[in-house]
Amino acid sequence: MKISIYTLGGTAVLAKSITGRTMLHKLLATTEIEPTRPEPVFLDFNNIEVATSSFLRECLLGYRDAMRGRRSNLYPVVSNPNDAVEEELHDLLRERSEAMLVCDLGSKDKVKSLRLVGTLEPKHLETLDMVVRSKGTDAATLIREYGAAAGVTRTAWNNRLSTLANLGLLIEESHGRAKRYLPVLKEG
């Protein structure tokens, strides 16, 4: 699913908290119906010239938190931001020690230039890389493959995976009491 922020907002300049909250309500209304399977929702910033940190905090982070709070099958990904918007988002996320997925969409909405914007603690970034490389995993597999030598417990792996899922960087699939974690999307 792709949502044009320009079409939803009707302007190329997105500023102020109130504008962000208004856009958040529009996004929530647009994605009220849940898909049956996990999927990315591309928040397309094509044609947006400026987006202030107050707008981004209320709109993007508010939307991501709402989706994760309701355990939605939609995973927000920022697409096609210009350099100024991406820098503003990076600075906002860095201040909060958080990150979001950002990409460019090519023809037929093919994902290219997938990147992480913001910052993560080194252990969270390492865990995210492990999940992406494995194309999906769980805490038991991580402890078997990496944890024993490093002295990392199953609880620590679970906490890292859960944190990344709460940030919308990983898909969390429940199978009874067991949970499996998958990348939200891949490049190409």
Helices and strands as residue ranges (DSSP letters): E 2-4, H 5-9, E 13-14, H 17-30, E 39-44, E 50-51, H 53-56, I 57-61, H 62-69, E 74-79, H 83-95, E 99-105, G 107-109, E 111-118, H 122-134, H 139-142, I 143-147, H 148-150, H 154-166, E 170-175, E 178-183
